[in-house]
Structure formats: structure tokens, C-alpha cells
Amino acid sequence: VDTALDGMTFTPTGPGSAAIKIDATDGNGGMVGSETLSFSVNDIPAVTLPAAPVVAEDAGAVSVADVADWVVDTDGDVQTITVTATGGTTTIGVETGLSDISGKGTTSLTFKGTPAQVDAALDSLAYTPGADVFGTNAGSIKVKTDDGKGGTDEKTVTFDITAVNDAATFGGVLTGAINEGGTTTTGTATVADVDSTAEFTANAAIAGTYGSLNMATGGA
């Protein structure tokens, strides 16, 4: 009997209170004992995410569309929320009732609160793409909840970050000095564009107000 009871399992039909009663008899009409095991069954929280946000390269903070209930837990347990971002960072604008807030403006944001409190906070969630980050599925937001009783759930929304044209930048020697009546002054200028590695074509001779600029073959 002990071996059989040691292998006994219980499958709950739903969250709430549950009990198992065990009666033992000696087979001759006598009651040896009776025990009742009472316990609660934890409801597993569930996360729901909105549709993918529309994000452009180098955009500022983009609001993430809200949903009716980001986190549902019929037990009403305090939830620990972890928001993990790729391709950018996240923050929240509403903190009413929350505790243990950390990581605002980073790739890992955490806070605690009741389901209603974390829903309000997540309704204010904003995503900021990293500098010069763009591409298909370049960004993502994962929301994980933990009810502190072993119940967890997580969902991830992945989205594109649309490229925008970045202006080329000049560097190197961009200024010089020459005496009146002098001949030439030399220097090396550079040009870069984070959008492309293609070569730039420059005019061989550029007229100026007080002289002219000449570039060697190949732009050097």
C-alpha cells in the first residue's frame, strides 16, 4: 500500500482549492485512519502581445500598441515582468503601484506589480531602435511574467526596422592655409557613409572663390 501511495499523482481540473481524502480500513469493518490533504492549485499567468510596431532606423521612442490585457492571472498574484529587447531599448512611462523597477532605457527592463498595474505600465511601453540599426527582423520585444508561485509565461514580437538614408560625412584634413601668391597646399580628406561601402565620385577640379581644388586620379 505504501508503495502504491508513494506513486500516486494528482491532476487538477483547474485553479483554486483542492483536496485528497485517504481512508484506511483493516478489511474487517474497522477504520484504521483517515487523512485529508488540502492545497491550492496555482493558475498559470498568460501573456498577450500586440501587433508588431512600425519602426524606422534612428527613430526616437516608438509607442508599442496596447492590448486589453497584457497579463492575465485569475489568482491576482503580483507579477514580475521582464521586458527584453533586441536591436534597441525599451522603457515605460507609467509606474503607478510598481516596485523593483530597473533597466529603463536598456535592453532588459524589469518591474513588479499586480496584473492591473503591470497592464497599465506595459500600455506605456516604448521602444527606441539603436543607432544605425535596420533590416528584416532587426528588432524584437519579449515580455515574460512570473507569478512567484512557479507560474510563468512569455511571448515575443519580432519586427522589421526600416532603413533611412544617412548623410555622408567628411573627415580628414578639411582646412588649410596658404600665403597670398603661394602655389598650393595639400591634404587628405575622407568620406564615409554608414549606409553603403560604394565608392564616391568627385569632380576632378572644383572652382573656389579664391582658387581651385584639384583631386588626383581615384579621388586621392
C-alpha positions as protocol buffer text, in pm:
chain_id: "A"
residue {
  index: 1
  type: VAL
  ca { x: 0 y: 0 z: 0 }
}
residue {
  index: 2
  type: ASP
  ca { x: 281 y: 240 z: 90 }
}
residue {
  index: 3
  type: THR
  ca { x: 446 y: 177 z: -248 }
}
residue {
  index: 4
  type: ALA
  ca { x: 120 y: 244 z: -430 }
}
residue {
  index: 5
  type: LEU
  ca { x: 57 y: 566 z: -239 }
}
residue {
  index: 6
  type: ASP
  ca { x: 414 y: 681 z: -297 }
}
residue {
  index: 7
  type: GLY
  ca { x: 344 y: 666 z: -672 }
}
residue {
  index: 8
  type: MET
  ca { x: 10 y: 846 z: -653 }
}
residue {
  index: 9
  type: THR
  ca { x: -35 y: 1152 z: -877 }
}
residue {
  index: 10
  type: PHE
  ca { x: -298 y: 1424 z: -882 }
}
residue {
  index: 11
  type: THR
  ca { x: -421 y: 1610 z: -1189 }
}
residue {
  index: 12
  type: PRO
  ca { x: -614 y: 1931 z: -1110 }
}
residue {
  index: 13
  type: THR
  ca { x: -916 y: 2024 z: -1317 }
}
residue {
  index: 14
  type: GLY
  ca { x: -845 y: 2396 z: -1275 }
}
residue {
  index: 15
  type: PRO
  ca { x: -707 y: 2659 z: -1039 }
}
residue {
  index: 16
  type: GLY
  ca { x: -837 y: 2705 z: -687 }
}
residue {
  index: 17
  type: SER
  ca { x: -864 y: 2489 z: -375 }
}
residue {
  index: 18
  type: ALA
  ca { x: -830 y: 2110 z: -394 }
}
residue {
  index: 19
  type: ALA
  ca { x: -826 y: 1820 z: -150 }
}
residue {
  index: 20
  type: ILE
  ca { x: -747 y: 1450 z: -143 }
}
residue {
  index: 21
  type: LYS
  ca { x: -902 y: 1232 z: 129 }
}
residue {
  index: 22
  type: ILE
  ca { x: -747 y: 895 z: 212 }
}
residue {
  index: 23
  type: ASP
  ca { x: -937 y: 642 z: 426 }
}
residue {
  index: 24
  type: ALA
  ca { x: -773 y: 322 z: 551 }
}
residue {
  index: 25
  type: THR
  ca { x: -965 y: 15 z: 676 }
}
residue {
  index: 26
  type: ASP
  ca { x: -844 y: -321 z: 807 }
}
residue {
  index: 27
  type: GLY
  ca { x: -1080 y: -529 z: 589 }
}
residue {
  index: 28
  type: ASN
  ca { x: -1283 y: -639 z: 889 }
}
residue {
  index: 29
  type: GLY
  ca { x: -1502 y: -334 z: 916 }
}
residue {
  index: 30
  type: GLY
  ca { x: -1264 y: -136 z: 1129 }
}
residue {
  index: 31
  type: MET
  ca { x: -1142 y: 210 z: 1037 }
}
residue {
  index: 32
  type: VAL
  ca { x: -768 y: 242 z: 1079 }
}
residue {
  index: 33
  type: GLY
  ca { x: -744 y: 610 z: 992 }
}
residue {
  index: 34
  type: SER
  ca { x: -843 y: 892 z: 766 }
}
residue {
  index: 35
  type: GLU
  ca { x: -636 y: 1183 z: 632 }
}
residue {
  index: 36
  type: THR
  ca { x: -726 y: 1477 z: 411 }
}
residue {
  index: 37
  type: LEU
  ca { x: -465 y: 1666 z: 210 }
}
residue {
  index: 38
  type: SER
  ca { x: -575 y: 2020 z: 128 }
}
residue {
  index: 39
  type: PHE
  ca { x: -386 y: 2250 z: -105 }
}
residue {
  index: 40
  type: SER
  ca { x: -432 y: 2525 z: -361 }
}
residue {
  index: 41
  type: VAL
  ca { x: -377 y: 2494 z: -734 }
}
residue {
  index: 42
  type: ASN
  ca { x: -192 y: 2789 z: -887 }
}
residue {
  index: 43
  type: ASP
  ca { x: -330 y: 2950 z: -1201 }
}
residue {
  index: 44
  type: ILE
  ca { x: -60 y: 2997 z: -1465 }
}
residue {
  index: 45
  type: PRO
  ca { x: -44 y: 3359 z: -1588 }
}
residue {
  index: 46
  type: ALA
  ca { x: -76 y: 3427 z: -1961 }
}
residue {
  index: 47
  type: VAL
  ca { x: 93 y: 3698 z: -2170 }
}
residue {
  index: 48
  type: THR
  ca { x: -67 y: 3860 z: -2476 }
}
residue {
  index: 49
  type: LEU
  ca { x: 133 y: 4087 z: -2707 }
}
residue {
  index: 50
  type: PRO
  ca { x: 15 y: 4349 z: -2956 }
}
residue {
  index: 51
  type: ALA
  ca { x: 91 y: 4354 z: -3328 }
}
residue {
  index: 52
  type: ALA
  ca { x: 443 y: 4444 z: -3436 }
}
residue {
  index: 53
  type: PRO
  ca { x: 522 y: 4815 z: -3406 }
}
residue {
  index: 54
  type: VAL
  ca { x: 626 y: 5021 z: -3709 }
}
residue {
  index: 55
  type: VAL
  ca { x: 988 y: 5129 z: -3651 }
}
residue {
  index: 56
  type: ALA
  ca { x: 1228 y: 5326 z: -3870 }
}
residue {
  index: 57
  type: GLU
  ca { x: 1606 y: 5345 z: -3841 }
}
residue {
  index: 58
  type: ASP
  ca { x: 1725 y: 5610 z: -3595 }
}
residue {
  index: 59
  type: ALA
  ca { x: 1368 y: 5694 z: -3495 }
}
residue {
  index: 60
  type: GLY
  ca { x: 1303 y: 5823 z: -3147 }
}
residue {
  index: 61
  type: ALA
  ca { x: 1094 y: 5632 z: -2894 }
}
residue {
  index: 62
  type: VAL
  ca { x: 810 y: 5444 z: -3067 }
}
residue {
  index: 63
  type: SER
  ca { x: 499 y: 5360 z: -2865 }
}
residue {
  index: 64
  type: VAL
  ca { x: 407 y: 4993 z: -2865 }
}
residue {
  index: 65
  type: ALA
  ca { x: 34 y: 4945 z: -2923 }
}
residue {
  index: 66
  type: ASP
  ca { x: -156 y: 4841 z: -2611 }
}
residue {
  index: 67
  type: VAL
  ca { x: -377 y: 4536 z: -2571 }
}
residue {
  index: 68
  type: ALA
  ca { x: -677 y: 4478 z: -2346 }
}
residue {
  index: 69
  type: ASP
  ca { x: -478 y: 4263 z: -2102 }
}
residue {
  index: 70
  type: TRP
  ca { x: -104 y: 4212 z: -2136 }
}
residue {
  index: 71
  type: VAL
  ca { x: -101 y: 3970 z: -1842 }
}
residue {
  index: 72
  type: VAL
  ca { x: -394 y: 3764 z: -1715 }
}
residue {
  index: 73
  type: ASP
  ca { x: -376 y: 3577 z: -1384 }
}
residue {
  index: 74
  type: THR
  ca { x: -706 y: 3478 z: -1224 }
}
residue {
  index: 75
  type: ASP
  ca { x: -529 y: 3442 z: -889 }
}
residue {
  index: 76
  type: GLY
  ca { x: -435 y: 3811 z: -898 }
}
residue {
  index: 77
  type: ASP
  ca { x: -78 y: 3733 z: -792 }
}
residue {
  index: 78
  type: VAL
  ca { x: 190 y: 4001 z: -802 }
}
residue {
  index: 79
  type: GLN
  ca { x: 379 y: 3958 z: -1128 }
}
residue {
  index: 80
  type: THR
  ca { x: 748 y: 4008 z: -1201 }
}
residue {
  index: 81
  type: ILE
  ca { x: 775 y: 4142 z: -1555 }
}
residue {
  index: 82
  type: THR
  ca { x: 1091 y: 4120 z: -1766 }
}
residue {
  index: 83
  type: VAL
  ca { x: 1099 y: 4300 z: -2100 }
}
residue {
  index: 84
  type: THR
  ca { x: 1393 y: 4201 z: -2321 }
}
residue {
  index: 85
  type: ALA
  ca { x: 1468 y: 4397 z: -2638 }
}
residue {
  index: 86
  type: THR
  ca { x: 1695 y: 4331 z: -2935 }
}
residue {
  index: 87
  type: GLY
  ca { x: 1801 y: 4597 z: -3183 }
}
residue {
  index: 88
  type: GLY
  ca { x: 1711 y: 4871 z: -2935 }
}
residue {
  index: 89
  type: THR
  ca { x: 1593 y: 4952 z: -2584 }
}
residue {
  index: 90
  type: THR
  ca { x: 1262 y: 4985 z: -2400 }
}
residue {
  index: 91
  type: THR
  ca { x: 1115 y: 5199 z: -2125 }
}
residue {
  index: 92
  type: ILE
  ca { x: 781 y: 5264 z: -1957 }
}
residue {
  index: 93
  type: GLY
  ca { x: 610 y: 5593 z: -1884 }
}
residue {
  index: 94
  type: VAL
  ca { x: 358 y: 5476 z: -1622 }
}
residue {
  index: 95
  type: GLU
  ca { x: 492 y: 5340 z: -1291 }
}
residue {
  index: 96
  type: THR
  ca { x: 189 y: 5369 z: -1062 }
}
residue {
  index: 97
  type: GLY
  ca { x: 193 y: 5096 z: -796 }
}
residue {
  index: 98
  type: LEU
  ca { x: 503 y: 4925 z: -934 }
}
residue {
  index: 99
  type: SER
  ca { x: 807 y: 4816 z: -734 }
}
residue {
  index: 100
  type: ASP
  ca { x: 1161 y: 4697 z: -807 }
}
residue {
  index: 101
  type: ILE
  ca { x: 1183 y: 4893 z: -1131 }
}
residue {
  index: 102
  type: SER
  ca { x: 1518 y: 4861 z: -1308 }
}
residue {
  index: 103
  type: GLY
  ca { x: 1665 y: 4877 z: -1657 }
}
residue {
  index: 104
  type: LYS
  ca { x: 1461 y: 5162 z: -1804 }
}
residue {
  index: 105
  type: GLY
  ca { x: 1619 y: 5266 z: -2133 }
}
residue {
  index: 106
  type: THR
  ca { x: 1817 y: 4940 z: -2162 }
}
residue {
  index: 107
  type: THR
  ca { x: 1773 y: 4603 z: -2331 }
}
residue {
  index: 108
  type: SER
  ca { x: 1641 y: 4442 z: -2010 }
}
residue {
  index: 109
  type: LEU
  ca { x: 1361 y: 4616 z: -1820 }
}
residue {
  index: 110
  type: THR
  ca { x: 1206 y: 4463 z: -1505 }
}
residue {
  index: 111
  type: PHE
  ca { x: 935 y: 4562 z: -1257 }
}
residue {
  index: 112
  type: LYS
  ca { x: 673 y: 4413 z: -1024 }
}
residue {
  index: 113
  type: GLY
  ca { x: 304 y: 4479 z: -975 }
}
residue {
  index: 114
  type: THR
  ca { x: -47 y: 4337 z: -979 }
}
residue {
  index: 115
  type: PRO
  ca { x: -191 y: 4234 z: -1317 }
}
residue {
  index: 116
  type: ALA
  ca { x: -376 y: 4567 z: -1341 }
}
residue {
  index: 117
  type: GLN
  ca { x: -64 y: 4766 z: -1250 }
}
residue {
  index: 118
  type: VAL
  ca { x: 166 y: 4588 z: -1496 }
}
residue {
  index: 119
  type: ASP
  ca { x: -100 y: 4621 z: -1769 }
}
residue {
  index: 120
  type: ALA
  ca { x: -103 y: 4999 z: -1721 }
}
residue {
  index: 121
  type: ALA
  ca { x: 277 y: 5009 z: -1729 }
}
residue {
  index: 122
  type: LEU
  ca { x: 301 y: 4795 z: -2043 }
}
residue {
  index: 123
  type: ASP
  ca { x: 39 y: 5013 z: -2212 }
}
residue {
  index: 124
  type: SER
  ca { x: 301 y: 5290 z: -2187 }
}
residue {
  index: 125
  type: LEU
  ca { x: 583 y: 5072 z: -2326 }
}
residue {
  index: 126
  type: ALA
  ca { x: 808 y: 5245 z: -2581 }
}
residue {
  index: 127
  type: TYR
  ca { x: 1086 y: 5104 z: -2800 }
}
residue {
  index: 128
  type: THR
  ca { x: 1386 y: 5302 z: -2928 }
}
residue {
  index: 129
  type: PRO
  ca { x: 1597 y: 5144 z: -3204 }
}
residue {
  index: 130
  type: GLY
  ca { x: 1973 y: 5152 z: -3172 }
}
residue {
  index: 131
  type: ALA
  ca { x: 2180 y: 5391 z: -3384 }
}
residue {
  index: 132
  type: ASP
  ca { x: 2202 y: 5281 z: -3749 }
}
residue {
  index: 133
  type: VAL
  ca { x: 2018 y: 4952 z: -3680 }
}
residue {
  index: 134
  type: PHE
  ca { x: 1791 y: 4841 z: -3963 }
}
residue {
  index: 135
  type: GLY
  ca { x: 1682 y: 4530 z: -4152 }
}
residue {
  index: 136
  type: THR
  ca { x: 1434 y: 4244 z: -4164 }
}
residue {
  index: 137
  type: ASN
  ca { x: 1351 y: 4114 z: -3815 }
}
residue {
  index: 138
  type: ALA
  ca { x: 1614 y: 4352 z: -3677 }
}
residue {
  index: 139
  type: GLY
  ca { x: 1409 y: 4429 z: -3365 }
}
residue {
  index: 140
  type: SER
  ca { x: 1220 y: 4225 z: -3109 }
}
residue {
  index: 141
  type: ILE
  ca { x: 1045 y: 4265 z: -2774 }
}
residue {
  index: 142
  type: LYS
  ca { x: 998 y: 3971 z: -2535 }
}
residue {
  index: 143
  type: VAL
  ca { x: 768 y: 4003 z: -2236 }
}
residue {
  index: 144
  type: LYS
  ca { x: 798 y: 3742 z: -1960 }
}
residue {
  index: 145
  type: THR
  ca { x: 586 y: 3724 z: -1645 }
}
residue {
  index: 146
  type: ASP
  ca { x: 644 y: 3524 z: -1326 }
}
residue {
  index: 147
  type: ASP
  ca { x: 376 y: 3497 z: -1056 }
}
residue {
  index: 148
  type: GLY
  ca { x: 625 y: 3389 z: -787 }
}
residue {
  index: 149
  type: LYS
  ca { x: 448 y: 3055 z: -742 }
}
residue {
  index: 150
  type: GLY
  ca { x: 609 y: 2865 z: -1028 }
}
residue {
  index: 151
  type: GLY
  ca { x: 379 y: 3000 z: -1296 }
}
residue {
  index: 152
  type: THR
  ca { x: 547 y: 3174 z: -1591 }
}
residue {
  index: 153
  type: ASP
  ca { x: 468 y: 3269 z: -1949 }
}
residue {
  index: 154
  type: GLU
  ca { x: 649 y: 3465 z: -2218 }
}
residue {
  index: 155
  type: LYS
  ca { x: 578 y: 3591 z: -2568 }
}
residue {
  index: 156
  type: THR
  ca { x: 798 y: 3762 z: -2830 }
}
residue {
  index: 157
  type: VAL
  ca { x: 707 y: 4000 z: -3112 }
}
residue {
  index: 158
  type: THR
  ca { x: 965 y: 4044 z: -3389 }
}
residue {
  index: 159
  type: PHE
  ca { x: 958 y: 4329 z: -3639 }
}
residue {
  index: 160
  type: ASP
  ca { x: 1146 y: 4499 z: -3921 }
}
residue {
  index: 161
  type: ILE
  ca { x: 1335 y: 4826 z: -3877 }
}
residue {
  index: 162
  type: THR
  ca { x: 1304 y: 5027 z: -4197 }
}
residue {
  index: 163
  type: ALA
  ca { x: 1626 y: 5181 z: -4330 }
}
residue {
  index: 164
  type: VAL
  ca { x: 1654 y: 5556 z: -4385 }
}
residue {
  index: 165
  type: ASN
  ca { x: 1923 y: 5735 z: -4582 }
}
residue {
  index: 166
  type: ASP
  ca { x: 2213 y: 5862 z: -4372 }
}
residue {
  index: 167
  type: ALA
  ca { x: 2405 y: 6162 z: -4497 }
}
residue {
  index: 168
  type: ALA
  ca { x: 2767 y: 6104 z: -4592 }
}
residue {
  index: 169
  type: THR
  ca { x: 3025 y: 6253 z: -4358 }
}
residue {
  index: 170
  type: PHE
  ca { x: 3361 y: 6410 z: -4434 }
}
residue {
  index: 171
  type: GLY
  ca { x: 3675 y: 6377 z: -4229 }
}
residue {
  index: 172
  type: GLY
  ca { x: 4050 y: 6409 z: -4256 }
}
residue {
  index: 173
  type: VAL
  ca { x: 4216 y: 6737 z: -4348 }
}
residue {
  index: 174
  type: LEU
  ca { x: 3935 y: 6976 z: -4437 }
}
residue {
  index: 175
  type: THR
  ca { x: 4114 y: 7308 z: -4382 }
}
residue {
  index: 176
  type: GLY
  ca { x: 4447 y: 7451 z: -4484 }
}
residue {
  index: 177
  type: ALA
  ca { x: 4644 y: 7773 z: -4507 }
}
residue {
  index: 178
  type: ILE
  ca { x: 4844 y: 7928 z: -4789 }
}
residue {
  index: 179
  type: ASN
  ca { x: 5017 y: 8263 z: -4828 }
}
residue {
  index: 180
  type: GLU
  ca { x: 4891 y: 8510 z: -5084 }
}
residue {
  index: 181
  type: GLY
  ca { x: 5065 y: 8445 z: -5409 }
}
residue {
  index: 182
  type: GLY
  ca { x: 5166 y: 8098 z: -5295 }
}
residue {
  index: 183
  type: THR
  ca { x: 5129 y: 7788 z: -5506 }
}
residue {
  index: 184
  type: THR
  ca { x: 4944 y: 7500 z: -5344 }
}
residue {
  index: 185
  type: THR
  ca { x: 4857 y: 7334 z: -5018 }
}
residue {
  index: 186
  type: THR
  ca { x: 4781 y: 6966 z: -4985 }
}
residue {
  index: 187
  type: GLY
  ca { x: 4586 y: 6738 z: -4754 }
}
residue {
  index: 188
  type: THR
  ca { x: 4386 y: 6420 z: -4741 }
}
residue {
  index: 189
  type: ALA
  ca { x: 4009 y: 6429 z: -4694 }
}
residue {
  index: 190
  type: THR
  ca { x: 3796 y: 6123 z: -4624 }
}
residue {
  index: 191
  type: VAL
  ca { x: 3429 y: 6044 z: -4681 }
}
residue {
  index: 192
  type: ALA
  ca { x: 3211 y: 5779 z: -4516 }
}
residue {
  index: 193
  type: ASP
  ca { x: 2851 y: 5661 z: -4535 }
}
residue {
  index: 194
  type: VAL
  ca { x: 2716 y: 5402 z: -4290 }
}
residue {
  index: 195
  type: ASP
  ca { x: 2454 y: 5300 z: -4549 }
}
residue {
  index: 196
  type: SER
  ca { x: 2698 y: 5193 z: -4817 }
}
residue {
  index: 197
  type: THR
  ca { x: 3055 y: 5088 z: -4892 }
}
residue {
  index: 198
  type: ALA
  ca { x: 3028 y: 5205 z: -5255 }
}
residue {
  index: 199
  type: GLU
  ca { x: 3290 y: 5444 z: -5387 }
}
residue {
  index: 200
  type: PHE
  ca { x: 3216 y: 5814 z: -5416 }
}
residue {
  index: 201
  type: THR
  ca { x: 3275 y: 6006 z: -5738 }
}
residue {
  index: 202
  type: ALA
  ca { x: 3414 y: 6355 z: -5702 }
}
residue {
  index: 203
  type: ASN
  ca { x: 3479 y: 6631 z: -5955 }
}
residue {
  index: 204
  type: ALA
  ca { x: 3840 y: 6642 z: -6067 }
}
residue {
  index: 205
  type: ALA
  ca { x: 3852 y: 7020 z: -6034 }
}
residue {
  index: 206
  type: ILE
  ca { x: 3628 y: 7240 z: -5822 }
}
residue {
  index: 207
  type: ALA
  ca { x: 3639 y: 7617 z: -5861 }
}
residue {
  index: 208
  type: GLY
  ca { x: 3653 y: 7821 z: -5544 }
}
residue {
  index: 209
  type: THR
  ca { x: 3620 y: 8187 z: -5455 }
}
residue {
  index: 210
  type: TYR
  ca { x: 3995 y: 8244 z: -5423 }
}
residue {
  index: 211
  type: GLY
  ca { x: 4137 y: 7944 z: -5607 }
}
residue {
  index: 212
  type: SER
  ca { x: 4057 y: 7590 z: -5716 }
}
residue {
  index: 213
  type: LEU
  ca { x: 4057 y: 7239 z: -5572 }
}
residue {
  index: 214
  type: ASN
  ca { x: 4212 y: 6956 z: -5767 }
}
residue {
  index: 215
  type: MET
  ca { x: 4187 y: 6588 z: -5686 }
}
residue {
  index: 216
  type: ALA
  ca { x: 4426 y: 6322 z: -5804 }
}
residue {
  index: 217
  type: THR
  ca { x: 4308 y: 6021 z: -6006 }
}
residue {
  index: 218
  type: GLY
  ca { x: 4084 y: 5794 z: -5799 }
}
residue {
  index: 219
  type: GLY
  ca { x: 3978 y: 6077 z: -5573 }
}
residue {
  index: 220
  type: ALA
  ca { x: 4304 y: 6086 z: -5379 }
}
